[in-house]
């Protein structure tokens, strides 16, 4: 299988330089929320789960191939603002907000975009630089998968985010994870079974104990393999570099239990 992406070091360098010049991510409305959830996929595990469950495999899974730098398999799924207080006051709970996002009724009450019809969502207006950087870290962006259309329509449009700032923030955060001691841990254990204890230790080494409390892991299969991590981040710190104070604790650690595999390419 073949996986098309840019050279990882180039992507990381671009992301770092982007951080220095990027517009801050700022909501123009419904800005009264306290956290974001950064969703990062372990792409090989995500593709394995799609294959095992007989789902329609995205093009980027069908064309997946090995990478010299295994950190390349830590990819971006999305960046999801938490439930705004102004929306919750209209009777919306967390479950409904996470399911519908910007199409939640009675507010924000925007058109719903379905996961099975991502390409029907409007294309966000991205600069060529951001589109190129995003393609290097979000395999479902552009092409036939249209993941960036779906993510912006569901989680970004109702806040009035500048699309370049929204996706540029994802690129930067993904880069920071890859370049950390945690990113090194993922690369060194590619294709191996790891313990949740060792995984947490790598997080703590990078950003302290608050980072451990902020991460929810999703695994599939038996024996289990990692498919996604959801990291809760303080909304007030989203435009700064990651440090211990940037993380926000969440109650659910996920379903990955005591050990799981960092899946390698192939089925």
Protein Blocks (a to p, Z undefined) as FASTA:
>chain_A
ZZddddfklmmmmmmmmmmmmccdddfbhklcfbdcdddddfklmmmmmmmnopacdfkl
mmgccdfblmlmpccfbdcddddfklmmnopafklmmmnmmmpcfbeoiacddfklmmlp
ccddddfklmmmmmmmmmkgghjlommmmmmmmmmmmnopafklmmmmmmmmmmmmmmmm
klmmmmmmgoiacdfklmmmmmmmmnojklmmmpccddedjddddfbdcddddfklmmpc
cdfklpccdfbgbjnljbdcdddedZZ
